[in-house]
Amino acid sequence: MSAELESPAGRAADRREPGTTAPTLPGPRAAAGRVRPLWVSIEGLNGVGKSEAIRAVAAELGPRCLRLSELTDQDGDTLPGQVITALRSTEDVFLRTGHPVVETLAFLALKVREYERLSEGDLTGVEVILEDRGIDSTAIYQALILAAQHPGVQPQALAERILATMAPWRPAPDATVLLTCDREVATSRFATRTGRVLDGRDLEVIEQADVLYREFARAHPDRFTVLDVNGCSPDESAKALRADVEDLIQRWEAIHAS
């Protein structure tokens, strides 16, 4: 997978206005005269089947959908790939290099960059943007890693602060679908897929992330939809996600038609 946009259209190189320090809002937030695409982030633990379901739904929706892949080191010749490769140099599964503030800022910068690079051409005919791991993943995982070094700090409050820090540069998605399943099942799939042996620190982060994701969903019911895919096959998970996405699109269009 890659963090690059899966669209044949050109990219907007620089969205700064002369004499300003803040970027102009990119295409999806500045589309004039038409309803901009609905932005949906898909979240969940590693191994829940998130990426596979997103790929299937995006393929079914065709040109109606723009898929943003999860940040990864697979495309090392891209800026995101190079940054993730550098963070992965310690071989830590959660990219912990011992400098959590720097790591957090790096992830935030990559997510803002991803957002800024969207152009009007990328969005022609697009009804929905499906993002594999959005800013919530950055906030949740980095909050847990930061909180581990600062006893007494509440991870949820810290995650909210991370989102607030990013808000002027990249707004929250319009909707977020949180895929959930049995944590041990997801963890086993993740370990098998990556060929990694997860140690106690890794398992603790996964357990805490499972709790924090659910707390986030309860704290933001206007944005989050929880989709339980426990016991579902990949096809069943994709079908359930497709139904949720189609429902979100219909509600989005109804709101903007009124």
C-alpha positions in Angstrom: 0.0 0.0 0.0 1.0 3.6 -0.4 0.0 7.0 1.0 -0.2 8.4 -2.5 -3.6 9.3 -3.9 -5.0 6.6 -6.2 -6.2 9.0 -8.9 -4.8 9.7 -12.4 -5.4 13.4 -12.0 -2.6 15.9 -11.3 -1.7 17.1 -7.9 -1.7 20.6 -6.5 1.9 21.4 -5.6 1.6 24.4 -3.4 -1.5 25.9 -1.9 0.0 28.9 0.0 -1.2 32.4 -1.0 1.5 35.0 -1.4 2.3 36.8 1.9 0.4 34.3 4.1 1.7 31.6 6.4 -1.4 29.3 6.5 -2.4 27.2 3.6 -5.6 27.8 1.6 -8.1 25.1 2.2 -7.7 22.4 -0.5 -10.2 21.2 -3.0 -12.6 19.1 -0.8 -13.1 22.1 1.6 -13.2 24.8 -1.1 -15.3 23.3 -3.9 -17.6 26.2 -5.1 -20.9 25.7 -6.7 -21.3 22.0 -6.0 -21.4 19.6 -3.1 -17.9 18.5 -2.2 -17.3 14.8 -1.6 -18.1 13.2 1.7 -14.9 12.4 3.5 -15.0 9.1 5.5 -12.1 7.8 7.5 -12.1 4.1 8.3 -10.5 3.2 11.7 -9.7 0.0 13.7 -7.1 -2.1 15.2 -4.4 -3.7 13.0 -5.8 -7.0 11.8 -9.5 -6.1 12.0 -9.7 -6.4 8.2 -10.0 -2.6 7.5 -7.7 -2.2 4.5 -9.1 -5.2 2.7 -12.7 -4.1 3.2 -11.8 -0.5 2.0 -10.2 -1.9 -1.2 -13.3 -4.0 -1.9 -15.7 -1.1 -1.3 -13.6 1.4 -3.4 -13.5 -1.1 -6.3 -17.3 -1.5 -6.2 -17.9 2.2 -6.1 -15.5 2.8 -8.9 -15.0 6.4 -10.0 -17.5 7.6 -7.4 -14.8 6.9 -4.8 -11.3 8.2 -4.1 -9.3 5.9 -1.8 -6.5 7.2 0.4 -4.2 4.4 1.5 -2.7 4.0 4.9 0.7 5.7 5.4 3.3 3.0 4.8 7.0 2.5 4.0 6.1 0.3 1.0 6.7 3.1 -1.5 10.1 4.2 -0.3 10.6 6.7 -3.2 7.8 8.9 -1.9 8.2 11.4 0.9 5.7 9.5 3.2 7.5 6.3 2.4 10.9 7.8 3.3 9.6 9.2 6.6 8.0 5.9 7.6 11.1 4.0 6.6 13.2 6.3 8.8 10.8 5.8 11.8 10.8 2.1 11.2 14.6 1.9 11.5 14.3 0.7 15.1 12.1 -2.2 13.9 9.5 -1.2 16.4 6.0 -2.2 15.3 4.5 1.1 16.3 7.4 3.2 15.0 8.7 4.2 18.4 12.1 5.8 18.1 12.3 7.1 21.6 11.3 10.6 20.5 7.4 10.5 20.7 6.9 14.3 20.2 9.0 14.3 17.0 7.2 11.2 15.8 3.8 12.7 16.5 4.7 15.9 14.6 6.0 13.9 11.7 2.7 11.9 11.4 0.7 15.0 11.7 2.7 16.7 8.9 2.2 13.7 6.6 -1.5 13.7 7.2 -1.8 17.5 6.5 0.4 17.0 3.4 -2.0 14.3 2.2 -4.9 16.7 2.6 -3.3 19.7 1.0 -2.3 17.7 -2.1 -5.9 17.0 -3.2 -6.8 19.1 -6.2 -10.1 19.7 -7.9 -9.0 17.4 -10.7 -8.6 14.6 -8.2 -12.3 15.0 -7.1 -14.0 15.2 -10.5 -17.0 12.9 -10.3 -16.1 11.7 -6.8 -18.9 11.3 -4.2 -16.9 9.9 -1.3 -13.3 9.9 -0.2 -12.4 6.7 1.8 -9.4 7.2 4.0 -7.6 4.1 5.4 -6.6 5.4 8.9 -7.3 9.1 9.3 -6.2 11.6 11.9 -7.9 9.7 14.7 -5.4 6.9 14.4 -2.5 9.4 14.7 -4.1 11.0 17.7 -5.0 7.7 19.5 -1.8 5.8 19.0 0.5 8.8 19.6 -1.5 9.8 22.7 -0.9 6.3 24.1 2.8 6.4 23.3 3.2 9.9 24.7 1.1 9.1 27.9 3.4 6.1 28.6 6.2 8.6 29.2 4.1 11.0 31.3 2.3 9.1 34.1 -0.9 10.8 35.1 -1.7 12.2 31.7 -5.0 10.9 30.4 -4.6 9.4 26.9 -8.1 10.5 25.8 -7.5 14.1 26.8 -4.1 14.0 25.1 -5.6 12.6 21.9 -8.2 15.4 21.8 -5.3 17.9 22.1 -3.5 16.3 19.2 -6.7 16.6 17.1 -7.2 20.2 18.2 -3.6 21.0 17.2 -4.2 19.7 13.7 -7.7 21.2 13.3 -6.6 24.6 11.7 -4.6 22.7 9.0 -6.7 19.6 8.4 -10.3 19.4 9.7 -11.7 16.2 11.0 -13.4 13.9 8.5 -17.1 14.2 7.9 -17.7 10.7 9.2 -15.7 7.9 10.7 -16.4 4.2 10.6 -14.8 2.2 13.4 -14.4 -1.5 12.6 -14.3 -3.6 15.7 -13.8 -7.3 16.4 -12.3 -9.6 19.1 -9.0 -8.0 20.0 -7.1 -11.3 20.2 -8.4 -12.3 16.8 -7.2 -9.0 15.3 -3.9 -9.2 17.1 -3.3 -12.8 15.8 -4.0 -11.8 12.2 -1.7 -8.8 12.5 1.2 -10.8 13.9 0.7 -13.5 11.2 0.5 -10.9 8.4 3.6 -9.1 9.4 5.6 -12.1 10.6 6.2 -10.3 13.9 6.3 -11.6 17.4 4.5 -8.9 19.5 6.0 -8.3 22.9 4.4 -7.1 26.1 4.7 -3.4 25.2 3.1 -4.0 21.8 0.2 -5.9 23.3 -0.3 -3.2 25.9 -0.6 -0.5 23.1 -3.1 -2.7 21.2 -5.2 -3.3 24.3 -5.2 0.4 25.2 -6.0 1.4 21.6 -9.0 -0.9 21.5 -10.3 0.9 24.6 -9.5 4.4 23.4 -11.1 3.9 20.0 -14.3 2.9 21.6 -14.1 5.8 24.1 -13.5 8.1 21.1 -16.6 6.8 19.3 -18.7 7.4 22.4 -17.3 10.9 22.8 -18.0 11.8 19.1 -21.3 10.1 18.3 -22.1 12.7 15.6 -19.1 11.5 13.6 -18.5 7.9 14.5 -20.3 4.8 13.4 -19.2 1.5 15.1 -19.3 -1.5 12.8 -18.8 -4.8 14.5 -17.3 -7.3 12.1 -16.5 -10.0 14.6 -16.8 -13.4 13.0 -17.4 -11.9 9.6 -15.6 -13.1 6.5 -13.7 -10.5 4.4 -16.6 -10.4 1.9 -19.1 -10.0 4.7 -17.0 -7.2 6.3 -16.8 -5.4 2.9 -20.6 -5.8 2.3 -21.3 -4.3 5.8 -18.9 -1.4 5.2 -20.4 -0.7 1.7 -23.9 -0.5 3.3 -22.6 2.0 5.9 -20.8 4.1 3.3 -23.8 4.2 1.0 -26.0 5.3 3.9 -23.6 8.0 4.8 -23.5 9.2 1.2 -27.3 9.4 1.1 -27.5 11.3 4.3 -24.8 13.7 3.1 -26.6 14.4 -0.1 -29.9 14.8 1.6 -28.4 17.4 4.0 -26.9 19.4 1.1 -30.1 19.2 -1.0 -32.2 20.9 1.6 
